[in-house]
Amino acid sequence: MVLLYIIFITYILAINFYSFTLIKSQRDEATEDGQSRASGDGKIILCALLGGAIGVFSAMFALKYRLKNLLLMVLIPIFIVINVYLFILLFKSGITFFVI
């Protein structure tokens, strides 16, 4: 049981770290090219849905990047609430229920 908790916590930390680095790499590519290309909202939304919404939101504010994108500024806080609710639900009910 403890091993499942450790794996789940490692997953949460890894997906949030990946989402933070995804935002950073997109910002670096945008400043390097200087061109307005396709922004890649699909990758960001997918990372947020998989549990990295907190990483995406914190990266957006820490790096001051993509703050004018209305889609992300509305969806990401909703995904944060959903992610936190599901994380709490998994930890309170026991992860073994969902592994079966």
HUJORA-V928135 format. One line per field, one symbol per residue. ss: DSSP state (@ for helix, = for strand, . for the rest). psi: psi as a letter, one per 30 degrees, with the letter a starting at -180 (. if undefined). burial: 1 if it has 9 or more other ideal C-beta (glycine too) atoms within 8 Angstrom, else 0. A space follows every 10 residues. Layout:
ss->???
psi->???
burial->???
This chain:
ss->.@@@@@@@@@ @@@@@@@@@@ @@@@@@@@@@ @@@....... @@@@@@@@@@ @@@@@@@@@@ @@@......@ @@@@@@@@@@ @@@@@@@@@@ @@@..@@@@.
psi->eeeeeeeeee eeeeeeeeee feeeeeeeee feegljakfh feeeeeeeef ggeeeeeeee eefhkgffje eefeeeeeee eeeeeeeeee eefkffeff.
burial->0001100100 1100111111 0111011001 0000000000 1001101100 1111111111 0010110010 0110111011 0110001001 1000100000
